[in-house]
């Protein structure tokens, strides 16, 4: 009985909900040039990774990319891609939205400033980011904007690909990185979606003071509650690496067998497509562990695992770039990088060279704010022992049991019945006359659940302000339900297409 009691006590003490012991720290000293080199390595590594994986992003879903299939890389490719396909760099310009707020408003900028900046930015968004943006623009503020009851994409990868800034701002301080990213991450995510960002941020943070990537992967996992599905997934990847230390493909198959089911994202349910944070984080870890500190192996494996095959090598490249530093990223991977470092990322007024300097300033501010000291060419850091953040989970007990095709334009009202505990209704609003419409027209639509009006929603036609799913409702009593959707303002110039309904129950359909 005693060992079990001690184990349970340790779990309670590491969930973040109860902390009764002081956080352990030790002071390390590094040169300011080394700190700058590692920050540059983190931002450069991200840029290299997303460029490399761009051509295969979501082209291989539920399958790995075969060894014989080349993924291109050549001198000048980074600059060419930044100039010709600037939208590829959402990993970077989303990051930089929050970096810019810190730069202009200070380290203590309220979350509302970050939410406003990202919601009103000019870039197109998808998944948890777009759902969060719609919520912010329609008076559902953070953290409710990212909560799974308000955001069907809560477990998606979004904050995971945007959290790099938190770890790069907090060298050797993974708990501080988690704190920096907490409010921002909950603008668009919750549960596993938030944990993806916490974990990536912690890996960046620990990479500043580590020499072994295996240590980084394992130590950073201590920031995640062991009861969470995210923790269990990554712990499995680490265990499979121990079991199959030379065969990343065997571990990839094990990941598929156990963790490839997507429950939340309406685009991933009943599809091979999977933008869930934990499985894509598993691919990051796959690349880092089997890459063994080799930049080429890390890039290749994290991209060839498939799914979000640009974001995953971007995260892996950034973490490894932080560990080794900019100067030690192989010349092959920095081909043409210098020619691209003065190009502003789209939707920003910031280039890599700007970010290298800005990131260094922010890191020094965070270090000194947390007990460190700048002394000439040296800087001391009060490092932190990782502690688990609080436990939160989305879609507990939920199972998708049906995807029902509707494929009708809503002209007056539509009614359908289902048996279960929740649903998501997919669809989109479009202009029938103007391609790429950017006006302010929106449909006004009412949702009735079992005869009771539960929502009146604005459904904008403009893609940037759209509501990603038309309607959803979770936590319904188990049983039969009737859904009615009623259009209040039909227009001959616009159409509202209802495509599919996803039905949830609390157990698989037999």
Helices and strands as residue ranges (DSSP letters): H 2-13, E 27-31, H 32-53, G 54-56, H 77-84, G 86-89, H 90-105, H 111-119, H 127-137, H 158-162, H 164-168, H 174-188, H 192-207, H 213-220, G 221-223, H 229-243, H 248-259, H 277-291, H 295-304, H 311-324, G 326-328, H 337-340, H 352-369, E 373-375, E 378-382, E 399-409, E 413-420, E 422-431, E 442-449, E 452-460, G 463-465, E 471-473, E 479-487, E 494-505
